Amino acid sequence: MNLTRNQEKVLASQKHLSITANAGSGKTTVLIEKYIRVLDDIVKGFSLEKIADAVKSVVVITFTEKAASELKERVTLAIERRIENARAERRWTELKKLEEVRDAMPSAIVGTIHSFCARILREFAVTAGVDANFEILEGAERNQAIGLIIERKIKDVFKREDEKAKKLFEIVKKLKIGAFYSLVEDMISSREIIEKIKRDIYSKGDDEIISYWRSKIFKYVEDVFKGSQMVKVLRGLVGHIFAGDEKAIIAGQFESSLQSGDVSGAYRYFCKFMDDIFTAKGEVSSKLKKEIERKPGQVQRQIYKEIELVRKVFWDIKDLKLDTFDSYLDDHRQYVEYARLLLLLYDEINDEYENFKIMNGYLDFEDLQLKVSKLLDVPEVQDELARRFRYIMIDEYQDTNYLQYEIVKKLIGDFSGKTRLFVVGDEKQSIYGFRGSNVEVFDITANEICLSGDGEKIMLDESFRLLRGIAGFVNVVFEKIMGERISIYEVSYSPIVVGRDIDDDGRVEILLVKDEDEKGDEERLKEARFVAKRILALLQDESAYVYKDGVKQGIKPRDIAVLIRNRNILKPIESAFIELGIPYIVSSGIGFYQTQEIYDFINYLKFLVNTNDDVALVGILRSPFFGISDIEIFRISVYGRGESFWDKVRSFATRVDDPLPSEGLKRAVNLLEEDLKVANKVSIPSLIQRIILNTSYNGSVLPMRRGEQIVANVQKLIEVARGFESRGLNNLYDFVEQLRVLSGEYFREGQASVEPGIDAVQIMTIHAAKGLEFPVVVLPFLGEEVKKKKGRNFNFDVDYGIGFNYEEVKDLPISVVHRLIREHKEIAEEKRVLYVGMTRARDILILSGVYGEGNKETYLNWILNALDIKGKEDIINDFEVKTKLMFKGGVELQDYSVKVKIFRHGRDFVEDVVYSPEVKIDVGIDEGKIFIKPLESKPYGEFFSATQLQTFALCPMKFYLKFRLGLPEPKREFVFDEEFEDITAPPYEDDFKDEIVGTVKGRIVHQVLEKLKVGIDDDRLIELVRSVIYQNGISSEKKSKVLEEFVFDEVKRVLSSDFGRRIFSADEHHSEYGISMKFGDSYLMGRIDRLYKVDGQWEIVDFKTDDVSVEEIQRKRVEYEVQLGVYAYLLSRIYPHQKSFRSYILFTKFPDLPIEVLHTYETLEEFKVKIEDMISQIKRIDLDVRSSISSDFKEHCKICGYFVNGRCIGREL
């Protein structure tokens, strides 16, 4: 491995490190090598049997789980190479340690900040006050929950008559209801920053806050003046045009005031300097223009550059009113009051959201970090983790935030402990502000590392990606774009050093399209065709080449990536590519639930739920499932017989006269009839896979343009279904209802990622391309104006708190500064997005955009201004830009000329051509990739749950059918009263009645009991019941009401019983309490419905909603005693000082007749042997299918769903 000087310096350093890594600088390679070297050093102090602990003492935080997986894989390969070398050189001691390190790698702590925090919370669950088996609430489910709570809480608040409610209503009227909801939603979604500003800002008094704002705003203006080098700019203007003028005196006064720290005076003189320079619209005054026109051309250009910089600064700060700030005291006080009211509402909503999550065992991503940060304030936890972790490495650190930094600082003892910190990233590539990242944290961390006295900053500036022409071009452009630090949110530019060992300049091209006032869509299509023709010319140019493994090769479609800013501009590119026959694939889109393939599957499942859904049926007949023509569908509607369209389809399929049914229709009817028979008897993922297989769906869609994406999206749908079932939900109707809601409301779910398997141009967003590189990069539509977030009239800032904007406060200094911060952050991030896009190119960079008059904020204008050719677009031809470049290993800059090729619409690529690839694309179905493999048995290291062991104890055959073959247990009959029949009324099918009613009734009662709090009153109980019903996907008001009454009565009966009062009066308790621990070479796990403490002793209760008689209760003991025994055994290992453990089964129908099982340590030791024996038997069955799996408990057969018509269906298999 050939390393640069700075890379070697990184690897050799024993200090805290902050690494800035330019694009293509080999950051990941250095990170991996550093990780291995750190492991080498740490492992030396550990014995062989403790190597796993050594591996887990190094933490690596990555931006995505994919990056973590790739890093682990590359580290493992690197270790394997070291193992081979050690074996070849007979270094046996080293070999043994390396093999132990390799074997420990699966347990290495490499993952995202969220997975790392989740790991800590599960370990210290009791101290953190969370359920160790919490689930992550995310995506559409999280948004739905927050939206429902906000809506309900706001309605409740506005029903009040108190003064606070009236004031809040004033805010709503000023902001408008839609903006108000968005503001509150963003507050809940940004809890990490809201909690920080509550603590740091709103804990102060009103006037103290205003004084704090004043000092911050004055400092802001001072930083803008200094960052933009305004003293130098005004000197330049005085020298060029205002020498001897009054403005020369004002410029001197400005300079003196700024140097003396009189920011108010500097502001006043700066505004005075602007008199007569600009019109009200911000244009240069005609009088000044005439003065400028008398100057030589070169001087004119310099004056206009200086005036443009002055204009930007002036237009930013003129409304901050530093000279009259104190006159707004009362207005600022009201602003603070409104912010405090919003925070009170936030607290109420957040409390309810917290209760919702606690009741359901959820944490969201914000919780993971907030709770770990709070947990690390516990000295014992902080000390334990500080001892355990020796090194913390964080990749892509430019995309972190304040809360993550707080967590890291606590883990390393604020640089005072032995734990080392290593952060690596590139401020210029920080493009995830919309996800809450704060680029300024990178600089803060770097400075603190250096100030720690035991740290250093290192720059990896050599890029091994970009050819020198592209590197030179990027440097010229961004030294200008990022060099003018008008905003304090800009980052400084560090030039790229050429590290690639190829003697070639590469290509930089600009495609220019003149603005001819066409409609937006027409203009975009015109540019898209121009771009497509240039790509076509490249593909057909035999002299064009790129480098692959250092060797020149012709350009193929797969070498080209078209990177777009957002997906709103995707359509014209696709249209142009289709028109010219260019093969392409769109990568990593959003709108998963709105894709046609997901709609098709929703239709299929809707039909299986309700055969009277004619729209769904027509949809699937016309879809790739069956491909029935519109003509035949029309014939069905005319000649078919029956009430529903399904009746007509079936009758038409049996016709013997003209018009005859197609073979495809007959096949469709047969498949649909078979699917209707099994729809309610197999798991939802299995049902979807059955549909895919039986309809040959993949074979139908793969030849399509989006074929691979379609297949990937359907596979993701199967994962969604698995997630649905993992939460204990297995009802097809509920799943269809959930998909229906998601397809109508949740538009930002990402589509499945696809590895392109065909030779095609890749189209993706710049964000999706982050971390990737391509031989040819095309950036189209650079003439589009940089969009500021419309409709967002609020802002959250760590210095200025909560900002909101409406007519009466739009000119208030605090409101103005919030607007400036928001806009500056957005513009600064857009510059970094452009940088990321341009630095993905290895050999050829093509830029395209529409140009026109004016100087709007567009990527193209930024580039043209940086190249000093803005205004010359109509006449400019190929040109060179003089610059200086540093090359690998060099110490001095060298003169270099960047060659830029210009193509102009209407002049170049005017002929009509179509791409004709010579290669054939063989589209086949790789079933090993498309279909899910059956689960393999795992004799060692397997998890065994209390429920599994209970099932095995009752009947090994049932265990085998349910947990090894995965066959859902068919439901037995249920009897309900007339009110409950209403729930299963049309459009439900008759064979859905039992499942929907039985599972919903039992599940909801069970979930409510799990979530009950001590001392809950009837109103709160009703609210809880409603919440659980909603979570279970029952949206019909009538059906919800029936369920609500039933569940309330059932739960109230439990609460009113003596035993119920014993359970629910305990102050110390846990609901849905999960425990898992090592058990021999396996793992034992259980989830206790409710764990509660009575007289200092922990007791267990498991709720059952079975419809039992009094006589049956004691007979049920044998069905549940193993499950209770497992719970007691697990609990005894957590609380070894407790001498006995009482466990109960509580039937909600008879709450005062619980089944009690008492275990002592002696009986638990005997029970441990029983568990070992059961697990041993299960493993024998897994390894030898000829093992006996019969049951001795014949009584259970009578109530077993697998026992049909007097026979066990297991014997049929």
FIMI-664082 format. One record per residue (C-alpha): x negated, y negated, z negated. Coordinates in steps of 0.2 Angstrom, whole numbers, plus 5000, padded with zeros to 4 digits. Layout:
N
XYZ/...
//
This chain:
1213
500050005000/499249845006/499649704994/499449514995/498549424981/500149364973/500949534974/499349604965/499449464952/501349514949/500849694946/499349664935/500249534924/500649584906/501649424903/503449374905/503649334923/504749224934/504449274952/505149164967/505149274982/505349205000/506449295012/505649455019/504249445006/504349625001/505249584984/506049754982/504449844986/503549744973/504949764960/504849954963/502949964961/503049854945/504349964938/503250114941/501750034933/502749974918/503350154916/501550214917/501050104903/502450144892/502450324895/500650334888/501350304871/502650434871/502550624869/503150744882/504750774874/505150584872/504850544890/506650514893/506650384879/505250304887/506150294904/507650224895/506650084887/506449994904/508049904910/508349854928/509749744932/510349734950/511649634959/512649784966/512749964961/512250004979/510649914976/510350004960/510650174968/509450134982/508150074970/508250234959/508050334975/506550234981/505750254964/506050434963/505250454980/503750354975/503550464959/503650624970/502250554980/501250534964/501650704959/501050774975/499450684973/499150734955/499450914960/498250904975/496950834963/497350954949/497650814936/498750934926/499150814911/499650674922/500650794933/501650854918/502050684913/502550624930/503750774932/504550734915/504750554921/505550614938/506750724928/507250584917/507650464931/509450514932/509650434915/508650284919/509550114915/509650044932/511249954937/512249794937/512449684922/514249744920/513749934920/512349884907/513549794896/514749934897/513450054892/513049954876/514849924872/515250114872/513750144861/514250014848/516150024851/516550024833/515449864829/516149784845/517949824840/518249904857/518950074862/517350184867/518350254882/518950084888/519350064907/518849924918/520349814923/519949734940/520549684957/522349674961/522949754944/522049624934/522749484945/524449554943/524349564924/523649384922/524949314934/526349394924/525749344907/525349164913/527149154921/527949214905/526949114893/527148944903/529048974903/529049004885/528048844882/529248744892/530748804882/529948724866/530448554861/528848504852/527748364857/526348474864/527548554876/528148384882/526348334885/525948494894/527548454905/526748284909/525248364915/526248484926/527148344934/525548254938/524648404945/526148484953/526648664948/525648754960/524048664956/524448684937/524648874939/522948884949/522048784936/522648904922/522249054932/520548994935/520348954916/520749134912/519649204926/518149094920/518249134902/516349134900/516148954905/517848904896/517248974880/515548894882/516248714885/517548744870/516048774859/514848654866/515948504871/517748514864/517148554846/516648364845/517748214841/518548124856/517447974855/515948084853/516348174869/516648014879/514947954872/514148114878/514948104895/514247924896/512547974893/512648124905/513448014919/512047884917/510748024918/511648094933/511447934942/509647914937/509248094944/510148054960/509047894962/507447984958/507848144968/508248044984/506647944981/507747784983/506347664977/505347724992/506847715004/507247534999/505447485001/505547565018/507047465023/506347305016/504747335026/505647375042/507047245042/507347145026/505547075023/505746895015/507646925013/508646914997/508747104998/506847114996/507147034979/508547144974/507547304979/506247244967/507447214953/508147394957/506447464956/505947374940/507647424931/507447604936/505647614930/506147534913/507547654910/508947524913/510047644923/511547524922/510447384929/509747494943/511547544947/512047364948/510647304959/510847454970/512647414973/512247234976/510947284989/512347374999/513247205002/513447175021/512647335026/514147445028/515947415033/517447485023/517347645033/515547675029/514847625046/513347505048/513947325050/513847245067/512747105061/511447235054/511547335070/511047185080/509547155069/509047345071/509247335090/507847205091/506647335084/505647455094/506447625097/505347725085/505747595071/507547595075/507647785072/506747775056/507847625050/509447735054/508747885044/508447775029/510147695031/510947865032/510147915016/510647755007/512447775013/512547955007/511947904989/513047744989/514647834994/514247964980/513947844966/514947684970/516547744961/515647794945/515747614938/514247624927/514347434924/516147444918/516147624910/516647564893/518247474898/518947654902/518947704884/520747734882/520947824898/519547934894/520347974877/521948034886/520848134898/520148224883/521848244875/522548324891/520948444891/521348494873/523148534877/522548644892/521348734880/522748764868/523848844882/522348944888/522049014870/523949064869/523849154886/522149224883/522749294866/524149384875/523049444889/521849514875/523349604867/523849674884/522049744887/521949814869/523649894871/523049984887/521250014882/520649894896/519149774897/518849664912/517149604919/517149444909/517449544893/515949654896/514749504895/515749404882/515849554870/514049604872/513449424869/514449424853/513949594848/512049544850/512449414836/512549564824/510749574817/510749764816/511249784834/510049654840/508649734831/509049914837/509049854855/507549754853/506649904847/507350014860/507049904876/505249874880/505549784897/506949704905/506849674924/508249574934/508349574953/509249434963/509049324948/509649164958/511449234956/511549244938/512449134926/512249054908/513149194899/512049324907/510549224902/511149204884/511249394883/509549424890/508749294878/509549384863/508949554869/507149484870/507249384854/507149224863/505349264869/504749294852/504949484852/503949624860/505149654874/504549584891/505649494904/505349504922/506549404934/506349394953/507449294965/507449154977/508448994973/508548954992/509649114993/510849084979/512549094988/513749164976/514349014967/516149064970/515849214959/515249104945/513349104948/512348954943/510748924953/510148804940/509948954927/508449014938/507448854936/507948844917/507349024914/505648994924/505348844913/505748934897/504549074902/503148954905/503448864889/503549024879/501649024879/501549204886/502349184903/501949134920/502849084937/502149174953/502749134971/502849274984/502849154999/502249275013/503649345024/503349505033/505049485042/505049335053/503949315068/502949155067/504049045079/505549085068/504649055052/503948885059/505748835065/506548885048/505148785039/505448625050/507348635048/507448665029/506048555023/507148415030/508848495025/508348545007/506948415006/508148265004/508748304986/510148184986/511148294975/510448364958/511148534963/509948544978/508548664976/506748624982/506048704998/504548824997/503848855015/503749025022/502049095025/501849205040/501449375034/501949485049/500449555058/501149535076/500349415089/502049345095/503049185093/504749265095/506149165101/507249025095/508748975105/510048845103/511648855113/512548695115/514448665119/515048495121/516648445112/517948405125/519448375113/520148545116/521248635104/520348725090/520748905097/520248855115/518648775110/518148925099/518549045113/517548945125/516048945113/516349135110/516249175128/514649075130/513849165116/514449335123/513649295140/512049255132/512049415122/512549505138/511049425147/509849485134/510549665135/510349655154/508649575154/507249705156/505949585151/506749545134/506149645120/506049665101/504849755090/505249925082/503849995071/502649865079/503049925097/503949825110/505549895116/507049845126/508549765117/510049875113/511749825106/511349895089/509849775088/510949625087/511949555073/513249415074/513349325057/514849215054/515249105039/516949175037/518249285045/519349145051/518249135066/518149325070/519549335083/518749235097/517149325095/518049495096/519149435111/517549375121/516649545117/518149645123/518249535138/516449565143/516449745138/515149725124/515249865111/515349795093/515849845075/516549725062/515649765045/516349745027/517949655031/519249605018/521149635019/521049815016/522849835011/523449745026/522549845039/523549945051/522950115045/523450075027/525150015033/525350185043/524950285028/526150185017/527450215030/527150405030/527250415011/528750305010/529650425022/529150565011/529950474996/531450425006/531950505023/533250375025/531850245028/532150225047/530750085049/529450195040/529950345051/529850255068/528150175062/527350345059/528050425075/527250285085/525650285075/524050395078/524850525067/525950585082/525850455096/527650465101/528050345115/529250205114/530250285128/530550445119/530950345103/532250255113/532950415120/533050485102/534150335097/535250365112/535450555112/535050605094/536450655083/536650615064/536850475051/534950435049/533650415061/532750575054/534350665057/534250605075/532450655077/532750825071/534250855082/533350785097/531950895094/533051045097/533850985114/533851105128/534550985141/533750835149/533050725142/532050865134/530950825118/529050815120/527950945112/527250805102/528950765094/529250955090/527550965082/527950795072/529550865066/528751035060/527350945051/528550815043/529750955037/528251045029/527650895021/529350855013/529251025005/527650994996/527550814994/528150824976/527050984972/525250924976/524250784970/524250624980/522450634986/522750814991/524350755000/523450615010/522050745015/523350865020/524150735032/522450685039/522050875043/523750925049/523950775061/522150775067/522150595062/520250575062/520150645080/521550525086/520750365078/518850395080/518850355099/519650185095/518650025094/518750025075/518750215073/517350225060/518050085050/519850165050/519150335044/518150245030/519650145025/520750305024/519450385013/519450235002/521350255001/521050424994/519950354981/521250224976/522450374974/521250464963/521050304952/522950294951/523050474945/521550454933/522650334923/523850474920/525050424935/525450554947/527150504954/527250474973/528650344972/527650244959/526050254970/527050194986/527750054976/526049994970/525450004988/526949904994/526549764981/524749764985/524949755004/526149605001/525149504988/523349554987/522349505003/520549494997/520249684994/518649735004/518749865017/517650015016/515849995021/515350085037/513650135043/513750115061/513550275071/513650205088/512550085098/513549925095/513349745090/513649715072/514749575067/514749525048/514849375037/513249295031/513649355013/513749535019/512049515028/511149465012/509749575009/509749645027/508749605043/509049625061/507949605077/509149485084/510249365074/511549255082/512449115072/513949055081/515148915077/513848805068/514848655074/516248685063/516348565049/515848625032/517448655023/517648585005/518948684995/520548604999/521948594986/520748634971/520848474961/520048544945/518248594940/517448674925/515648614921/514548654906/514048464904/515748384908/517048504902/518748524911/519048414926/520648384934/521248254947/522948164950/523347994956/523247904940/521447964936/520647984953/519647824950/519147864932/517247894930/517448064922/518648124936/517448054949/515948144942/516948304942/517348284961/515548244965/514948394956/516148504965/515748434982/513848434979/513848604973/514848664988/513748575001/512148624992/512748804993/513148795011/511448735015/510848895006/512049005016/511348935032/509548975026/510049155022/510849175039/509349105049/508149215039/508949375043/508149365060/506549465064/506149425082/507549325090/508549185082/510049115092/511048965086/512648905094/513848765091/515048625098/514248455096/515048285098/514948105092/514848055074/513848145060/515048265051/514448385039/514048535050/512748665051/512348605068/512148425064/511048475049/509948565061/509948435075/509548295062/508148395055/507448425073/507648235076/508748265092/510448215086/511248105099/510148185113/511148335115/511748285133/509948265139/508848375129/508048525137/506848655131/505648565118/504248595106/504148545087/502448505080/502248575062/500948665051/501048845046/500148945033/499649125039/499349275028/497749265018/497449085023/497048945012/497348795024/498848745035/498648765054/499348665067/500748755076/502048715090/503848795088/504548825105/506448805106/507448855121/509048755125/510548835134/512048715139/513848775142/514348735160/512548745166/511948925160/512749095161/514149035172/514349195182/515649325177/514849485171/515349645161/514249755151/513949925158/512950035146/512250185154/512350295139/513850395134/514550385117/515050565110/516350535097/516550695087/517250735070/515950785057/517150875045/515750875032/515750695032/517550655034/518450775022/518150795003/517150944998/517951054985/517351034967/515951144963/515951224946/514651164933/514251304921/512951184912/513151004906/515051014909/516350904900/517751004891/519250904884/520350954870/521750974882/520751094893/520251204878/522051204872/522651254889/521351394890/521851454873/523651464878/523351544895/521751564904/522751584921/523551414918/521851334914/521151414930/522651354941/522651174933/520851134930/519851234942/521051244957/521851074954/523551134957/524851014949/526051104937/527851104945/529051024933/530451124924/532151064924/532750914913/534450864908/534950674906/536450574903/537350474916/536450314913/534850394917/535450474933/535550294939/533650284939/533650424952/535050354963/534650324981/533350284989/532650424978/532750604985/533550734974/531950834971/531150674964/532450654950/531650764937/529950704940/530350524940/531450524925/530450654915/528750574917/529250394916/530350424900/529050524891/527550424897/528250254892/528850314875/527050384872/526150224878/527250114867/526850214852/524950214856/525050024857/526049984841/525349864829/525649854810/527149754805/527849734823/529649654823/531049704835/530649554846/528849594848/529349784851/530549734865/529249634873/527949774872/529249894879/529549784894/527749754897/527449944897/528949974909/528249844921/526449924920/527250084926/527850004942/529749994938/530349834945/532149854947/533049754933/534449874931/533350024929/532149934918/533649884907/534150064905/532450124901/532149974889/533650024878/533150214878/531350184874/531750054861/532950174852/531650314853/530250214846/531350134833/531850304827/529950344824/529650174815/531150204804/530550374798/529550404782/528150484792/528250344805/528050214791/526450314784/525650304802/526050124806/525850044789/523950084789/522949924791/521450014798/521850114814/521250154832/522450194847/521950304861/520250334852/519050424863/517650534856/516350634866/514750714861/513450844865/514051024861/512651154865/512251134884/514051054887/514950904881/516550904870/517750764872/519450714866/520650564866/521650544850/523350454851/523150364835/521850374821/522250294805/521650284787/522750334772/521950324755/520250304762/520450464773/520550464792/522050554799/522550604816/524250604825/524650654842/526350604849/527450724859/529050674868/529650854872/531450884871/531351014857/532551084844/532251094825/531951284827/530651264840/529551144831/528551264820/528351384835/527551234844/526151244832/525251374842/525351274857/524351124849/523351184835/521751204846/521951024852/522050964835/520651074829/519550994843/520050824837/519650864819/517950944823/517450784834/517950674820/517050774807/515350734816/515750554815/516250544797/515250684789/515650614771/517550654773/517850824766/519450864775/520450814790/522350804792/523050814809/524850804814/525950834830/527450704829/528950744840/529850584843/531550674842/531150734824/529950604817/530150674799/529650854804/527850834810/526750984812/525250974800/523551054802/522351044788/520451074791/519051074779/517151084783/517251274781/518751304793/517951184805/516351284805/517451444809/518351334823/516651284830/516251474834/518051484842/517551334853/515951414858/516851574863/518151484874/516751384883/515751544886/517251634893/517651484904/515851484911/516051674914/517551644925/516651504934/515251614938/516251774942/517951754949/518251944946/518351904927/520051934919/521051774917/522651844910/523551774895/524151864879/525351724874/526851784885/528051664875/527251514884/527751584901/529551544898/529151354898/527651354910/527851264927/526751394935/528051534930/529351534945/530751664947/530051784934/528251784941/526651684938/526151604954/524351634949/524551814953/525051764971/523351684974/
//
